[in-house]
C-alpha cells in the first residue's frame, strides 16, 4: 500500500475518530425521517439524478446476490430491485433508525430486502459471498482501507464493487467554492428541516471530511493498491462527486 494513502487514513482517523465512534449514529438518528427530502433540497434537486446515474452503472443479473453497505434508507437496494426484481438484496447499516425507515419504504413497494444492523469494517458475511457490493454517500465517514478490504473479502471472484460519494475536487478553486456552498446549505437545510442538536453539532465536520478526503484519481489509486482489478472512476460535477467501479480478480 502506498504510504501516502496510509498517512491520509491515519490523519483522517486521528481527526474524526470520536465523531465516527460516538456522534454520527446520533446525527443520523436525528435526521432519519427527513434524510431524503433534506438531501434533495440541499443538492438543488441533483440528489435523485445522481442516484439514478449511480444505480444505472451497476450491472445486476437474475439470481445475483447484492450487498448495499451503509445502506441508509435502502434507496440503492430499492432502485436495483425496480430494475431487476430477480436478485437478492442485503442492506447493512449501523443506524437502526435509518434502516427502520428503509424497511418501511421497501415494504410499501412490495420489495424484500434483508436488513442487517452492522459495521462495514467488520462485515458479518463469509468470504466470496456476493456478486455485487454497492455503497453511496457514506465512504467519507469510514476508514477507507479497512472498509474496502472487507468489501473485497466478501465479493466473489469476478464480482464488482460500485462506489459513489462526494469527493474532494482535485482543482483547488472548485474545492473552495464547494466547501463554501456546503457551509451555507448545511446551515439553511438544518434550519428548514428543524435538525436537532446531534446533527447541528456536526456541520463543521461534514465540510472538513470533504477537505481531508480523496479525489477521484486518488480513490482509484486506493482501490488498485488493495488489489481490485479493472478500476474506473467517473468524475461528476467537476470532481465534487465520483462513481467508481472495481472488480475482484
PEZILIN-V838697 format. One record per residue. N is the residue number from 1. RES is the residue in three letters. SS is DSSP state (alpha for helix, beta for strand, coil for the rest). NEAR is the number of other ideal C-beta (glycine too) atoms within 12 Angstrom. D_FIRST is the distance of its C-alpha to the first C-alpha in whole Angstrom. Layout:
n = <N;N>
res = <RES;RES>
ss = <SS;SS>
near = <NEAR;NEAR>
d_first = <D_FIRST;D_FIRST>
//
This chain:
n = <1;2;3;4;5;6;7;8;9;10;11;12;13;14;15;16;17;18;19;20;21;22;23;24;25;26;27;28;29;30;31;32;33;34;35;36;37;38;39;40;41;42;43;44;45;46;47;48;49;50;51;52;53;54;55;56;57;58;59;60;61;62;63;64;65;66;67;68;69;70;71;72;73;74;75;76;77;78;79;80;81;82;83;84;85;86;87;88;89;90;91;92;93;94;95;96;97;98;99;100;101;102;103;104;105;106;107;108;109;110;111;112;113;114;115;116;117;118;119;120;121;122;123;124;125;126;127;128;129;130;131;132;133;134;135;136;137;138;139;140;141;142;143;144;145;146;147;148;149;150;151;152;153;154;155;156;157;158;159;160;161;162;163;164;165;166;167;168;169;170;171;172;173;174;175;176;177;178;179;180;181;182;183;184;185;186;187;188;189;190;191;192;193;194;195;196;197;198;199;200;201;202;203;204;205;206;207;208;209;210;211;212;213;214;215;216;217;218;219;220;221;222;223;224;225;226;227;228;229;230;231;232;233;234;235;236;237;238;239;240;241;242;243;244;245;246;247;248;249>
res = <UNK;UNK;UNK;UNK;UNK;UNK;UNK;UNK;UNK;UNK;UNK;UNK;UNK;UNK;UNK;UNK;UNK;UNK;UNK;UNK;UNK;UNK;UNK;UNK;UNK;UNK;UNK;UNK;UNK;UNK;UNK;UNK;UNK;UNK;UNK;UNK;UNK;UNK;UNK;UNK;UNK;UNK;UNK;UNK;UNK;UNK;UNK;UNK;UNK;UNK;UNK;UNK;UNK;UNK;UNK;UNK;UNK;UNK;UNK;UNK;UNK;UNK;UNK;UNK;UNK;UNK;UNK;UNK;UNK;UNK;UNK;UNK;UNK;UNK;UNK;UNK;UNK;UNK;UNK;UNK;UNK;UNK;UNK;UNK;UNK;UNK;UNK;UNK;UNK;UNK;UNK;UNK;UNK;UNK;UNK;UNK;UNK;UNK;UNK;UNK;UNK;UNK;UNK;UNK;UNK;UNK;UNK;UNK;UNK;UNK;UNK;UNK;UNK;UNK;UNK;UNK;UNK;UNK;UNK;UNK;UNK;UNK;UNK;UNK;UNK;UNK;UNK;UNK;UNK;UNK;UNK;UNK;UNK;UNK;UNK;UNK;UNK;UNK;UNK;UNK;UNK;UNK;UNK;UNK;UNK;UNK;UNK;UNK;UNK;UNK;UNK;UNK;UNK;UNK;UNK;UNK;UNK;UNK;UNK;UNK;UNK;UNK;UNK;UNK;UNK;UNK;UNK;UNK;UNK;UNK;UNK;UNK;UNK;UNK;UNK;UNK;UNK;UNK;UNK;UNK;UNK;UNK;UNK;UNK;UNK;UNK;UNK;UNK;UNK;UNK;UNK;UNK;UNK;UNK;UNK;UNK;UNK;UNK;UNK;UNK;UNK;UNK;UNK;UNK;UNK;UNK;UNK;UNK;UNK;UNK;UNK;UNK;UNK;UNK;UNK;UNK;UNK;UNK;UNK;UNK;UNK;UNK;UNK;UNK;UNK;UNK;UNK;UNK;UNK;UNK;UNK;UNK;UNK;UNK;UNK;UNK;UNK;UNK;UNK;UNK;UNK;UNK;UNK;UNK;UNK;UNK;UNK;UNK;UNK>
ss = <coil;coil;alpha;alpha;alpha;alpha;alpha;alpha;alpha;alpha;alpha;alpha;alpha;alpha;alpha;alpha;alpha;alpha;alpha;alpha;alpha;alpha;alpha;alpha;alpha;alpha;alpha;alpha;alpha;alpha;alpha;alpha;alpha;alpha;alpha;alpha;alpha;alpha;alpha;alpha;alpha;alpha;coil;coil;coil;alpha;alpha;alpha;alpha;alpha;alpha;alpha;alpha;alpha;alpha;alpha;alpha;coil;coil;coil;coil;coil;coil;coil;beta;beta;beta;beta;beta;coil;coil;coil;coil;coil;alpha;alpha;alpha;alpha;alpha;alpha;alpha;alpha;alpha;coil;coil;coil;coil;beta;beta;beta;beta;beta;beta;coil;coil;alpha;alpha;alpha;alpha;alpha;alpha;alpha;alpha;alpha;alpha;alpha;alpha;alpha;coil;coil;coil;coil;coil;beta;beta;beta;beta;coil;coil;alpha;alpha;alpha;coil;coil;coil;coil;coil;coil;coil;beta;beta;beta;beta;beta;beta;beta;coil;coil;alpha;alpha;alpha;coil;coil;alpha;alpha;alpha;alpha;alpha;alpha;alpha;alpha;alpha;alpha;alpha;beta;beta;beta;beta;beta;beta;beta;beta;beta;beta;beta;beta;coil;coil;coil;coil;coil;alpha;alpha;alpha;alpha;alpha;alpha;alpha;alpha;alpha;alpha;alpha;alpha;alpha;alpha;alpha;alpha;alpha;alpha;alpha;alpha;alpha;coil;coil;coil;coil;alpha;alpha;alpha;alpha;coil;coil;alpha;alpha;alpha;alpha;alpha;alpha;alpha;alpha;alpha;coil;coil;coil;coil;alpha;alpha;alpha;alpha;alpha;alpha;alpha;alpha;alpha;alpha;coil;coil;coil;beta;beta;beta;beta;beta;beta;beta;beta;coil;coil;coil;coil;beta;beta;beta;beta;beta;beta;beta;coil;coil>
near = <21;17;10;15;26;19;15;28;32;20;21;32;24;15;20;30;19;14;30;31;16;15;25;33;27;25;32;37;26;27;36;33;23;26;35;26;21;28;29;22;22;32;26;16;13;22;28;20;18;31;35;21;22;32;30;21;30;38;23;34;19;14;13;30;27;46;46;49;44;44;43;40;39;45;40;45;47;36;35;42;32;23;25;25;21;17;32;27;40;38;43;42;42;32;35;21;28;36;34;24;31;40;29;20;31;31;16;14;19;12;29;20;37;28;32;29;23;25;25;39;27;20;29;19;25;13;16;17;26;37;33;42;48;50;41;42;38;36;40;37;40;37;30;42;30;27;36;40;27;32;46;35;30;33;38;26;19;19;35;35;48;42;47;40;36;41;40;36;31;23;19;15;13;23;25;18;18;30;28;17;26;30;23;17;27;34;21;18;30;28;17;16;26;16;30;19;16;24;34;23;21;30;29;21;30;37;26;23;34;34;29;29;38;40;32;34;23;29;43;29;25;40;39;25;26;32;23;34;20;20;31;24;32;25;28;25;25;20;31;30;37;40;36;43;30;34;28;31;17>
d_first = <0;4;6;9;7;7;11;12;12;13;16;17;17;19;21;22;22;25;26;24;25;29;30;28;30;33;33;32;35;37;36;36;40;39;36;36;39;38;35;37;39;36;35;38;38;35;33;35;34;31;31;33;31;28;30;31;28;27;28;30;33;36;35;31;29;28;26;26;24;25;28;30;33;32;33;30;32;35;35;33;36;38;37;37;39;38;34;33;32;30;29;27;27;28;31;34;36;34;34;38;38;36;38;41;40;39;42;45;43;44;40;39;35;34;33;31;30;27;23;20;18;20;22;25;25;24;22;22;25;25;25;24;22;23;22;24;24;22;19;19;21;18;15;13;9;12;15;13;12;15;17;15;17;20;20;22;21;22;22;21;19;21;20;22;22;23;21;21;23;21;25;26;29;29;26;29;32;30;29;33;34;32;34;37;36;35;38;41;39;39;43;44;42;43;40;40;39;36;34;36;34;31;32;30;27;27;27;25;22;22;22;19;17;15;17;18;15;13;13;13;10;8;10;9;6;7;10;12;15;18;16;18;19;23;23;27;29;27;24;25;24;22;22;19;19;17;18;17;18>
//
